[in-house]
Amino acid sequence: MNFINVRCILLALVSFFSLFACLHSEDCRTGMYPPKGPTFKRNVTWYTLNLDLPPNQRWTHVIKEKKAELAAMIQAIKDLANGFFHGKLLHLVDKELPLIVDTLPYPFNEEIKGIASVSEVPLGEVVLFNIFYEVFTVCTSVVTEDVNGNIYHARNLDFGLFMGWDRKNQTWTLTEKLKPLVVNVDLKRNNRTVFKSTSFAGYVGILTGIKPREFTLTMNERFNIDGGYVGILEWILGLRDGMWMSFLTRKVLENATSYEDARNQLALTKLLAPAYFILGGNQTGQGCVITRSRIDTLDVWEINMKLGRWYVLETNYDHWEKPFFLDDRRTPAMKCMNKITQANITLPTIYDVLSTKPVLNKLTTYTALMEVSTGRLESYIRDCPSPCTPW
């Protein structure tokens, strides 16, 4: 096949997906809350995680209930990973990851060992599940302030891009396998809530969390050549160091004492891969997107009422650059936020924004809503029935 033919095919594919995205986007949704209808799959079950227990026992009761679902998810990851690097990734998983689990920070390493023991899934495969978020995720997070100074934080967690398209059901394989593992967790010490999270059974890091009356935190992947599969392989081979993003977010939620403390930790800690940290506080103006490389903080984009910036919204692209034209969730999300106006912003109206295609898409596993002043965390497992954008 010559260069001209390849170029024509690529241009045709680009045109097709551009047309597909346009046809399956929509005007801002309204009246979607309380969650109902075809885009609402079910509520998320709550569990308590006792941080006073030894780390290898903390997840036992959760994993016993989710054992079959966790095994199915990890098998799906293995099936898909087998096609990358001629199966070398799975070889490394089976041979190397069990040996280097102790290099992970405490208590994450011990929690992972406990999960492997209870689930009877090989240790290396549980480690793989805990680092797989680093690749092919597309998310939308927003922090906003209402006219009374109340701070709200919400997100869609999208996962599974290019992870096995099921043509019959028009779904992504890993996205659907992940939905049964979504759990709400109340992490307690001395019988008092330290923080709450929407997470996945068997996943010890944190992607969405709230420290009641202090701050809220979500993390989005930052598409960059310095992350993804390359980063995972280099870490397995001992060629790069730093902290996994979701381990850092959990550490911050457990230990940070204020919005400012959390912001500093997120900005200064060396990472294993680039990331966006979306942070909300408990006072006016406390909301920001921290754009990180592995080493440096490139930008802190904050709510600024003097500039009329009453919200910050992040997908997976630097806010000062245009998003990839085949994956523009930012523009419709901001259009809907502006249409609502600051005077009418509430968690229900934010849910409407996150229910608008393509902000809601075939990759969306859950929507989470957080209100820091009350410690409120709501989350809902989502569906996006066809016609719906694949990302």
N, C-alpha and C positions, 0 to 999 in steps of 0.2 A: 504494500500500500504506500503510495507516494505522499510527499509532504502536503500537496494540494488537497488530496482526498482527506487526509487526517484533519487538516485545517477546516475543511467544509463540514466534516462530521462534528467537530468541536463547536463550530459556530451554530450548527443546527441544534445541538444539545443545549447550548446557552440560550438560544431563542425559545426552545421548548419550555425550559424551566422558568424563564422569565415570564412567558405567557401563562404557565401554570400558576405561578405565584400571584400574578395579577388577577386571574380568574377566581382564585380561592382566597383572596383577601376580602374584607368586608368593612362596612361602616361600624362605628363603635357600638358594641352591644350594650343594652340596658336591661335592667330588671332580671339579671342573672342570679342575684342574691336574694333570699337564701338559695344555696346551690340546689339545682334541680334540673330535670330534662336530660337530653342525650349527652351533654358534655360533662355531666356529673356522674362518676362511676360509683363512688361510695365514700363514707367518712373514713378517717384514719383512727385505728385503735391506739389507746393510751397504755403505756407501760411505765412502771417506776424502776429506775436503775439506782441501786444502793451503792454509793461511792465508798461506804464504810466497809464493804465486803472486799476480800482479796480480789484483785483484778480478774483472775481467771474464773471467778464465780459470778461476776456481775451480770453477764448476759445469759446465764443458764436458762432462766425461765422464759426468756424471749425466744431463744434458739430452739428450745424444746417444742414450742408452738409453731415455729417457722422452719423446721428442719427440712421438710420436703421441698418447700419453696426455695430455700437457700441452695440446696443441692441442684435443683433444676436450673437456677440462675447461673451457678458456676459451671455447670455442664455446657450451657449455651455459650458462655465466655470462652471455654476451652475449644468448642467446636469452631468458633469464629477465629480465635487466635491461632489455631492450627494452620490457617492459610497465610499468616504473616511470617515473613522471613523463613519460608520453607519449613515451618514447624519448629524453628530454633527457639522461639519465645517459650513454647510449652516445655521444651527440653530444659531451658533455664529455670522455668517455674518449678519443675519436678526436682531438679538437681540442686539448684542454688538457693531458692527462696527459703526453704526450711533451715538452711545453714546460716542465713543472715537475718533471720527474724529478730535475733537478740540485738542486732544493731539498731533496731527501731527504738524510739524513745519509750521509756517506761511512763505510764502503765499500758501503752497501746500494744506493746509486744506481748505482754502477759494476757491481755484481754483477747487478742487474736488466738493465742494458744488455747485459751479456754473455749472459744467459739469452735475451733477445730475439733477439740476433744468431744464436746457435746454433740456437734453436728455429724461427727464421723466423716467429715470432709478432709482430705489431705491438707496438712498445714500450709504447704506452698500455694495451694489453690485458694485458701482463705486469704493469704497475703495478697495474691493477685487480685482478688475481689476488692480488697481495701486500697489498692493503688490504681484500679482501672478507671476511676472517675477522671483521672488526669488527661484522658484522650476523648475526643469526639463528643463533647457536651455543648449544648447551646441553651443558654438560660436568659431569663429576663428578671432583673431585680430593680425595685424602685423604693426610695425613701422620700417621704413627703411631709410637709407641715401644713396644718390647717390654719384658719384665721385666728384661732385661739392659742396657737403655739403647740398644739398636740402633734406628736411625731408618730407616723405610721410607716410600716415597712412590710413589703410583700414581695413574693417572687413566684415565678414558674420554674420548676426544675425540669429541664429537658435533657434526656439522655438516650444515646443509642444510635447516633448518626452513622450511617454506613455499616451498622451492625446487623446485617441480615434482613433484607426486605421480604416480607411475607406477601406475595402477590395475591394470594387467594383472599386474605383478610385485610389487605392493604394496611399493614402495620409493620413497625420495626420489631424484630424478634426480641432484642434485649430490653427495649422499652416495656413490652408487655410482660416479660419475665420479672422485671423489676417492680412493677406495681404491687404485686402481692406482698412484697417485702417492706413496703412503706409503713413506718411506725412513728407514733409520737412518743417521746421519751421525756419523763420528768426525772432529772438527775438530782439526787438528794444526798446530803451529808448531814449527819446528826438530825435526821428526820426533817430537814429544811431544804427547800428547793435551792439549788445552786444556779441551775439554768434549765431551760426546756429546749427541746429540739424536735424537728421533723427529720427523720433519718431513715436508714434501711437496716433491717435485721441482719446482723453479721458485719456491719460496717461501723468501725469504731471512731472514725473521724466525724467531723460536723460540717455540714454544708449550709444549714439553716438553724439559727438559734436565737434565743432571747434570754437575757439576764434581767428578770423583772425589775422594773423601775430604774434600771441603769442604762442598758444599751441593747441593740439588736444587731445581728450580723448575718450576712449571707456571702457566699463566694461564687464567682463565675469564672469559668476558664477564659484565659486570654490566648487567643489563637496566635501561636508564635512558633517558629522553627526550633526554638530552644526548649520546647515542651514535648508533649505527646509521647509516641512510642520511642523516639530517640532518647528522651529523658528517662523513661522507664528502663530501657536497656542499659544506658550508661550507669544508672544507679545500681542495677543488678550486678554489673561488672565492676562496681567500685570506682567508676570514673568521675562521679560528681557527688557533692555533698550538699547539705542544706536540709530544711524541714519540709515534709509534705504539707501542702496548703491546708488540707482538712485537719491535720494534726495541730497545726498552728491555730486554726479557728477554735478548735476545742480547748486548747490550752488558754487562749484568750478568754473564752467564755467562763472557764473555771476560775481563772486567777486574776483577771483585770478588775480593777476596783472602780473604774469610771470610763466614760466615753474617751476622754483624753488619753488615759492609760492604754485602752484598747487600740486607739489610733496609732500611738507610738509603737506598740509591739508589732502591729500589722505592717507598719512602714519600715521598721528597722531590721526585722529578722530575715536572715538569708534563707532563700527558698530553693526547692528542687526544680521548680518550673514557674514561669510567669503566671500572674493571676490578677483578678480584680477582687478587692474586698469592698463590700458595700456595707457601710456602718451607719447606724442610727443611734441617736442619744435620747436624752430625756428633757432637753431644754431647746428653746428656739434657736434655729441655725445649726443644730447638731445633726447633720446628715452629710455623708460624703461617699465618693467613690475613690478608692485608693488604687491607682494603676501601678502594678509592680512588674519589674523584670525580676530575674532570679536574685540579683544583687541589690538593685536600687529601687527607690520610689521615683517614678517618672512624673507623677502628677497626683495632687489631691484636689478633687473637684467637689466643692461644698455647696450646700444650700446657702443662699445669700439673699435675704429679704430686701436689702437695699438695692440689689440689682434685679429684683423681681423674680429671682430663681427660687421658687417654693418647692421644687422637687429636683432630685437627680435620678436619672434612669440609665441603667447599664445593661447591655446585652453581652456581646463578646468581641466588641471592637472599640478601640480608643475613641473617646467621646469627641476628640478634636479632629478625627478623620471620618470620612464617609464610610458607612458599613458596606460590606460586600453586597453587590447589587442583587445577588440571588438569595440573600439572607437578611433582608432589611425588616427586622421586627421593631427596630428603634422608632422609625418614622410613624407607623400606625399607632404605636403605644403612646408616643408623645402627642400625637394628634388627639387621641382620646383623653389624655390627661388635661390638655389645654381646653378641650370641649367641656369637661366637667367643671373646671375652674377651681381655684383654691377654696372658694366659699362653700363648695359642695363636696369637697373631698372627704371620704370616709372609707372604712374598710370595705363596705359593700360596693361602693362605686369603683374602688380599686380592683375588686374582684371582677367587675364588668370589663375593665381595661384588659385584665389578664385572661378574659374569656373571648376576646376579639381575635379572629384569625388575621394574620398568621402568628400573633403573639401566643395564642393557643394553637398547637400544631400536633402532628402525629407523634412527635417525640416527647410531649409533655406528660410527665408522670404524676406530678402533684402541683397544686397551688397552695401556698402558705401565706397567711395573713397575721401580722403581729402589731400589737399596740403596747408600747413599752410602759406607759404609765399604769396600766392595769395588769401587766404581765400576761396579757391575752395572746394565745397562739391557737389559731385554727388552721387546719389543713384538710385538703380534699383531693382524692385521687380522681384524675381527669380522663376523659375520652375526647377524641376529636373525630366524630364520624365523617366519612366521606360525603361530599367533597371537602378535602382539607389538605393543606400544604404538607408535604413530607418533612419539612423542617421550618 
